Amino acid sequence: VENLVGQSPQMVEIYKLVARVANLDTTVLILGETGTGKELVARAIHYASPRAARPFVVVDCAALPEALFESELFGHERGAFTGALSARHGLLETSDGGTCLLDEIGELSPALQAKLLRVLQEKVIRRVGGNESLPVNIRILAATNRDLRKRVEEGDFRDDLYFRLNVVTITVPPLRERPLDIPLLAQHFLGKYARAS
């Protein structure tokens, strides 16, 4: 939580929520506009949790091309596709025992949404080209700047996946809604970059 900066009432509520959910193993959906600090909130949850000594892995759902995404997320077996010269662990397997943040979850294709739902329900993954179901012990956090409820209504996001992700919701307000935090943030960044130079 020390990496989160702010003392506005909205930020105090976020600190309280982080403290409450950190020790639970529930899925948390973090909402907010781009640049509001959703990843910082996810990191605060992880490092305040019993999983703190284990990996914290961020998966950027918007940055990875869909053709590579499944292999990146689930890993692949040797020979699964051209160029797969050896078996490879995916990001979910890498975060075993720890926390995986699925950033920009609203960008996932319907096919990948179905596969992610299976992971959340059964806590197992299957590598691309593999037949074996591998158990994983991970906590999933998801973040998005999209209105997932609206995407569900429009048929672009699975209702059952939304239900699984939306166990606890933390909404990070933009800076324009918490002007009290501007001087603190200015001081924080001034100190940070003065030390770096």
DASUL-V38765 format. One record per residue. N is the residue number from 1. RES is the residue in one letter. PSI is psi as a letter, one per 30 degrees, with the letter a starting at -180 (NA if undefined). Layout:
N/RES/PSI, N/RES/PSI
This chain:
1/V/f, 2/E/f, 3/N/f, 4/L/k, 5/V/k, 6/G/k, 7/Q/g, 8/S/l, 9/P/e, 10/Q/e, 11/M/e, 12/V/e, 13/E/e, 14/I/e, 15/Y/e, 16/K/e, 17/L/e, 18/V/e, 19/A/e, 20/R/e, 21/V/f, 22/A/e, 23/N/f, 24/L/l, 25/D/g, 26/T/l, 27/T/k, 28/V/k, 29/L/k, 30/I/j, 31/L/l, 32/G/l, 33/E/l, 34/T/k, 35/G/g, 36/T/f, 37/G/h, 38/K/e, 39/E/e, 40/L/e, 41/V/e, 42/A/e, 43/R/e, 44/A/e, 45/I/e, 46/H/e, 47/Y/f, 48/A/g, 49/S/l, 50/P/f, 51/R/g, 52/A/e, 53/A/f, 54/R/l, 55/P/k, 56/F/j, 57/V/k, 58/V/k, 59/V/j, 60/D/j, 61/C/f, 62/A/f, 63/A/f, 64/L/k, 65/P/k, 66/E/e, 67/A/e, 68/L/f, 69/F/e, 70/E/e, 71/S/e, 72/E/e, 73/L/e, 74/F/f, 75/G/l, 76/H/l, 77/E/l, 78/R/k, 79/G/g, 80/A/e, 81/F/l, 82/T/k, 83/G/f, 84/A/i, 85/L/f, 86/S/l, 87/A/k, 88/R/k, 89/H/k, 90/G/l, 91/L/e, 92/L/e, 93/E/e, 94/T/e, 95/S/g, 96/D/k, 97/G/f, 98/G/b, 99/T/k, 100/C/k, 101/L/j, 102/L/j, 103/D/k, 104/E/h, 105/I/f, 106/G/f, 107/E/f, 108/L/k, 109/S/l, 110/P/e, 111/A/e, 112/L/e, 113/Q/e, 114/A/e, 115/K/e, 116/L/e, 117/L/e, 118/R/e, 119/V/e, 120/L/e, 121/Q/e, 122/E/f, 123/K/h, 124/V/l, 125/I/l, 126/R/k, 127/R/l, 128/V/k, 129/G/g, 130/G/l, 131/N/f, 132/E/k, 133/S/k, 134/L/k, 135/P/k, 136/V/k, 137/N/i, 138/I/l, 139/R/k, 140/I/k, 141/L/k, 142/A/k, 143/A/k, 144/T/l, 145/N/g, 146/R/l, 147/D/j, 148/L/e, 149/R/e, 150/K/e, 151/R/e, 152/V/e, 153/E/e, 154/E/f, 155/G/g, 156/D/f, 157/F/k, 158/R/k, 159/D/e, 160/D/e, 161/L/e, 162/Y/e, 163/F/e, 164/R/e, 165/L/e, 166/N/h, 167/V/e, 168/V/k, 169/T/k, 170/I/k, 171/T/k, 172/V/j, 173/P/k, 174/P/l, 175/L/e, 176/R/f, 177/E/f, 178/R/i, 179/P/f, 180/L/f, 181/D/f, 182/I/e, 183/P/e, 184/L/e, 185/L/e, 186/A/e, 187/Q/e, 188/H/e, 189/F/e, 190/L/e, 191/G/e, 192/K/e, 193/Y/f, 194/A/e, 195/R/e, 196/A/f, 197/S/NA
